[in-house]
């Protein structure tokens, strides 16, 4: 399962690590955009397989952020 950015901004904080088990709607990371913090939630339950961004990195809307294994 792939998780993409819903908005253009900067990765403010990564909340999970590779190997973490997550439930649907768990916050995976937070994107800062226009002085607002937007949480990126897990679309379903699974295990974090890959985190493709780093804190402070700029991301574009639609960019792949996290890969989950279900």
N, C-alpha and C positions, 0 to 999 in steps of 0.2 A: 504494500500500500504506500503510495507516494503522497507527501504533504508539500503543498506549494504555498508560496507567499500570496496573500490576498491583497497586498498593497505594497507599493514601493516605499522603502525606508532603510533603516539600519538595524541590524540585529543588536538589540540592547542587552539581552540576557538569555542564555541557554539554560533551561530548567531541568533537562533530562540528559542522560549519558547513554552511550552505546551499551546495549545489554539490559537497560532498564525495561521493566514490564510496565505498560501503560494501559489505562482504561479509556474508553470513549470519553472525549471532552477533557482529558487531562491536558494541562498546558505544557507544550513541548518547548516553546521559546517565546520571547516577546520581541516584537518589532516596534521601534520608535519611528513615528512619522508625524510630521507637522506638530511636534511637541506633545503627541499623544502616544500612549503605550498600548499596543494592540496585541493581545495574546493570540498565539497560534495553537489551536487545540487539536488533539488527536481525533481523526475521523472515526476511529474504531479501536478496539482492544488489540494489543499485540506487543511485540518487543522491538525496541529501537535497534535497527540493524546498521544504519548509517546516519551521521549528521554531516551534511554537506556544506555547512556554513560555520563561520566563527564569530564570536562576539566582536562588534564593531564593524563588521562587514556590511557593505551596501548590497541590497537585494532589490530586484525588480519584481513587479507583480507577475505571478505565474512561474517564478523561478523555483526550482526544486530545492527544498530545504532539508527534509528528513525522509528516510525510507524506513517503513515499519514492516516487520514480518508478522503475519497473522497465524 
